């Protein structure tokens, strides 16, 4: 599979941007032409903090402290609030963009760059999210696999294949063009709203470890040739993108091959329910999308709030 879908050397031996090279001025201009109604939809999840976050999604939950509040103001004059926030970029809670340095195979990342360039002391000196620091702007396409199966949400563990993606795009009357940002809906966003009121808090459970991850629908390794064939620039789902549990020997085979071999950028944990409703209302599943990572230096990803614009 690595060899069959590889983009190594396609944009030169030193390239680190991978499939972001597929989005150029022509793609951005074409995406801008899709803005007709002047409507926009956030495709990022709300970030919650502390005990409000299930340990399934974030073993170490995002933390939020108020360092200045309205409770300690002078009787008159100006005042204000200030915040401190800390979080794990990756995982199943925060909507985030994975940079090439997020996944390795045999001591390397995309295009043969050494994994040793990522250190505890200096972070990701190669393959950092800075490569997308100017933003990802282009044509977004919602691929509603749940709707194509006539279900509210796909079963847990459902592994989406290229055939599933073709079925969904055919039903929508949508085609995929090189450089597209593909947002795959499993329906988990709707299911998650119910599950989050019932999921047990395992933070204090004896023997808790990452094997307690929930079973989630997502993309299977069998969808990788579809991504390469269609020259997708960015792809993700409303889950952690990979189907769980994995049918391979490691936890995220789609992530590993997509990022290491194709140089494909992966965006995890979309919020797609409002987007699906808007697409159904307007009768189209294509739109302009803007993904703006925080301009972190030397990191393997960034939280994002993708905005679909119609």
Order of alpha helices (4+ residues) and beta strands (2+ residues): alpha-alpha-beta-beta-beta-beta-beta-beta-beta-alpha-beta-alpha-beta-alpha-beta-alpha-beta-alpha-beta-alpha-beta-beta-beta
